[in-house]
Amino acid sequence: MPKFVAIVAVCILVLLVLTNCGKPSVTAYDRGCAYGEKGEWDKAIVAYTEAIRLDPQSANAYNGRGWAYGKKGKWDEAIADCTEAIRLDPVFAVAYVNRSWVYGVKGELDLSIADCNESIRLEPTIVMAYINRGWVYRKQGELDKALVDYTEAIRLNPAFVKAYVNRNWVYADKGEWDLALADLTEAIRLDPSDARVYHLRGMTYGKKGELDKAIADSTEAIRLDPKYAGAYTSRGVAYAEKGEFDQAIADHTESIRLDPNRAFAYRVRGEAYKAKGKTAKAEADFDEAIDIYTEGIRLNPNNAKTYNSRGWSYVKKGEWDKAIVDYTESIRLDPKFGAAYHDRGEAYKAKGETAKAEADFERAKELGYEP
């Protein structure tokens, strides 16, 4: 899966503990908050642990440590601390929001929604509860519910860039590119220094076939962050669609230099090599992409998008049966993954299995997927 897709999902679900920081005295709890603001999670955990030792009844300290554990990917510890914070203070809305984030990342989506609901009941203006719940609804394929939550988050805080970015994803899922562009443009107006949002808008322009605008936005993202591998990949894709394969290969090569495990960059560079008739280089890139996706599946065998991406790489090699196996597993893991149905339909079509192809295309359409 494209790296940015994983980056956008974690950053938007940031834990809301900083609102409880800033006491005038320098205490262990304050140190934990300060370390958290700097992203020094190990030091934050040590400080919050000391705060808990000094005051075992401090719901704030447990919540803060849960937040830090979450940022370290220690999900069970994070849940335990947020749960203890809630036990100590049953009306602690922020602790419910934080625990909802962890449940969401762990894939325990019903528990995540339940915590968001309780947080909103306790404090109806808590923006991140709507953001987290919208994220879960989108993951469940409940796009209209996700839109309602993101729109409410924007109503509560019209300057919240991440709410516009998240809502853009839902519009993109629905194929409503102009609305997605409007949200990204507003996000850029609010924060013109965010390379990631230029990158996303460039990708959206690419979906609309506005390739020069796509290239311009990717170029601006690279100017803002010269080490942004995803922006090079996206610009390379736009160049390839314009038939400028040498520029595309150059951008994909730079993307791979910055991020050697970027499977998608290998795949699209392979496509560019293939278009130039450099078959050996194309096959080598497709094989490298498959190897990276395979390792990703080994590390996380429950990621539907990784199977779908590996299926695409098999398609590029003309290995339709292997592609269909991967698309089928992707669908098993996520029965509402419209793109997987569409992609499997294309593989069936290439094999001449028209009835199966049409059934998959119809299912993709029912799920709201538009290629």
N, C-alpha and C positions, 0 to 999 in steps of 0.2 A: 504494500500500500504506500502511496506517496507519503514521504516523511512529514510533509507539512500537515497531511491529514492527521496523524497521530499527535503532532505538536499542538495543532489548534484545539483538539479535544481536551488535553490536560491543562493548558494555560487558562482556558475559559472557566474551568471548574475550580478556581483558586479558593482556598479555605479562608473563611472570614474570621480571623482571630485578631487582626491588627486593630480592630475597633476597640478592643479592650486594653490596648497598650497605652503607654504615655503617662504613667503616674509620676509625680514629681520626684519621689525618692528612688534611689538606685537600689533595686531589689533583685533577687534572683529571677523573679517573674519578668521584671522590666528588661533584664539582660536577655532572657529568652526571646522577648519580643524584638529587641534590637538585633539579635543574631538572625532571627527569622526575616526581618526586613532586608538583611544583607544576603539572604540565601545560605547562611552557614548553619545547616540543619543539625549537624552533629553537636555543635556547640549549643544550639537552641535546646536540643533534647537534654543535654547535661544541665543547663540552667533551669529548665522547667522541672526536671527531676529534683533539683535542689529546692525549688519553690514548693514542690509537693511534700518534701521531707519536712520543711519548715511549717507548712500549713496543709495537712492532709485533707482538709475540708475545702480546699480552693478549687472550685469548679473551673475557674479561668485557667489555672495552671494545667489541669488535666486536658482541657480543651486545647490549650496552646501546644502541649506535648503531642496530642493527637494530630493536630495540624502538621507539626514537624515530622512525625512518623509518616503521615500521608505523603508529604513531599519527598520522603526517602523511599517510598514504595513499600513501606512496612504496613500493609493494609490491616492485618489482624490486630497489631498493636494500636493502630490509629482508631479502629472501631472500639477496642476495649477502653481506651482513654476517653473518647467522646461519650461512650455509654456511661462511664463513671461520672463524667461531668454532668450528664443529664440526671443521673441518680441523685447527685448532690444538689442539683438545681433543675427541677423538672420543667421550669418555664424558660430555660436557657435556649432561645430560638436559634442562636448562632451554632450551638453544639449540634442541633438537629441538622442544620445545613451542612456542617462539616462532615457529619457521619453519612449524610445522603450522598455527598461527593464520593466518599470511599466505597459505599455500597455500589454506586454507579460504575466506578472503575472496575470493581470486582465482578460486575455483571449481575449483581443481585438487584435487578431493576425495580421489582415491586417494593422491596424494602427502601430503596432510594426514594421512590415516589411517596411512600408513607411518611418518611422523615420530612420531605419537602412540604407535604400537606400539613403536618403538625407545626412546622416552623411558620408557615403562612397563617395558620390559625392563631398562633401565639403573637405573631408580628406581621400583619398583612403587607407592610411596606418593605420587607426585607428582600432586596432585589435579587441576591444570589440564590434564593430559594426558587424563584421563577426561572432563573438561568439554568440551574441544575435540573429542575423538573422538565424544562424544555429540551434539554440535552437528552434526557432519558426517553421522553416521548418520541424524539426524532429517531433514537436508536431502535425503538419499538415500531417504527413506521407510522406513528400517529402524528403525521405532519401538521394537520390543522390544529391539534392541541399544542404542538410545539410552537406554532406561529402565535397562538393566543398568549402563551407564556412569555415569549420574547417581546411581543408587542407591549405587554403589561410592564415588563422590565424597563423598556424604553420610556413608557409613560411615566414611570416612577423616577427614572434618571435619564433624561434625554441626552445627556453627554456621555453615556456609558458606551464606549467604543465596542467592547466585546459583545454587547447585546446586538448591535447592528451586524457584527461579523457572524454571530451565531444565526441570526435570522436570515442572513444571506444564504447560509448553507441549506436552510429549509426551502427557500425559494429556488435554489439551484436543484435540489432534489425533485421539486415539482416542475422543473423546466421553465420557470418564470424568470428568465435571464434579465429582463429589464428591471424587475423589482430587486433582484439580487444586486445588479449594478448600482441601483439607487442607494441601497444600504451601504455598499462598499464605498461609494463616493462620499456619503455622509460621514462614514468612519474616517476617511482620509481628511475631510474638512476639519473634523474634530482633532485629529492627530496626524499631521502630514509627515511625521518622522517615522512612521511604522512601515518598515519594508515589507512585512508579511501581508499587509492589506493591499499594497500595490501589487504584490505577487498574485493574490487572490483575484483582484480586479482584472489583472492581465489574463489570467486563466479564463475568466468569465467572458471577456472580450473574444478570446479564442473560440469559446463555445459558440459565440454568435457569428464567427467568421470574420470579425474585425481584427485582422492580423496585425496591421500596423499599430493599432492602439494596444494590442496585446504585447507587442515587442516593446513599445514605449514604456508601458507599465513595468514590465520585467526589467528593463534597463534602469528604471528609476529605483526599483527594489535593489538591484545590484549596486547602484551608486550609494544607496543608504547602507547597504550591508554587503561589501565585496566578497564575503565568505558564504553567501546564501546559496547553497547548492541547488535548492529547489527552483530558484529564480532562473538560474542558468538552464536547467532542464526545461522549464516552461518556455523560455525564449527560444531554445533549440527546437521545440515542437512547433512553434509558430513559424520559424524559419523554414522548417521542413515542409509545412503546409503551403508555403509560398514557393516551394521548389528550390530553395537556397540551401542545398544539402551540405555544402562545405561549412557554411556558418553554423548549421545545425550540429554537425559533427564536432566542431570546435567548442560549442557551448556544452554539449553533452560530455565531452572529454574533460572540460574544466569542472563540471559538476561531479564527475567521478573522481577527479583528483581531490576535490574538497571532501567528498563522502564516498569512499571506495565500496561501501556496502549499499549503495543506492541502486537497487535492482532495476527500477523503472528507467533510470538513465541508460543502463546497458541495453535494455530492450529497445528504447527509441533510437539510440545510436545505431543499434543493429538494423533497424528499419531504414535509417538514412544510408547506411553502407549498402544495404540491399538495393535501394533505389539507384545507387551509383554503380551497381553491378559488381560490388566487392563482396562476393558471396561468402568467402572464407571468413572475412572479418565479421560479417553479419552473423554467421552461424556461431562464431566464438562468443559474440556478445549475447546472443539468445541463450546459449548454454550457461554463460556466467549469470545471467538474470535468473534462470531456473535454479541454479545452485544456491543463490542467495535466498530466493523464495523458499526453497526446500529447507534451508537452515532455519528460516523464520518459522516455518510450520513445525519443525522439530522443537523449537523453543516454546511455541504457542500453537498447539494443534487445534485450538478452538476459534481461530481467527478466519472468518469466512472470506474476508477481503484478500487475504494472502493466497488462499486457494484460487480465488477468481483471477488474481494477477498472474499466478503461475500458469493458469489455464490459457491466458492471453499469450504468454510466451510460447507455450506449446503450439498455439494457433500459428504464430509467426514461423514456426518450423514445419507447419503442415501436419503436425501430429494430432489429428482430430480426436482420436479415441482417448488419448491421454488428457486432452483439453476437456472433453466431456466428463471424464472421471472427476477432474478437479472442480468443474462447474457444479456437478451434482453434489459433491461434498460441501461446496460453498452454500448451496441451497439447503442442504440438510442442517447445516449449522445456523443458517439464517433464512427461514422460509419466506421472509418478506423482502429479500434482497433482489429487487427487480432487475438490476444490471446482470446478475448471474443468470437469470432466466433468459434474458435477451442474448447474452453472449453464448450460452449453450445452444440457443436457437440458431445462431449464426453457424456454430460448428455442425449442428445437424444438417443445416441447409447445404453447407459445403460438402457433406457426405451424401447428399441427395435424399436424406430422410425428411421429406417435406412435411409430412403430417406431424412429426415430433417437433419440427422447427416452428410450425404455425402455432402449435399448442403452447410452446414456450414464449413466443412473441405475444400471444394473447394474454398469458399470465403476467408477463412483464408490464403490459399496458394496464391491466387491472390493478397492479400495484403502483401505478402512477409513474412508471419509468418511461422516459422519452429519450432515445439515443441522440 
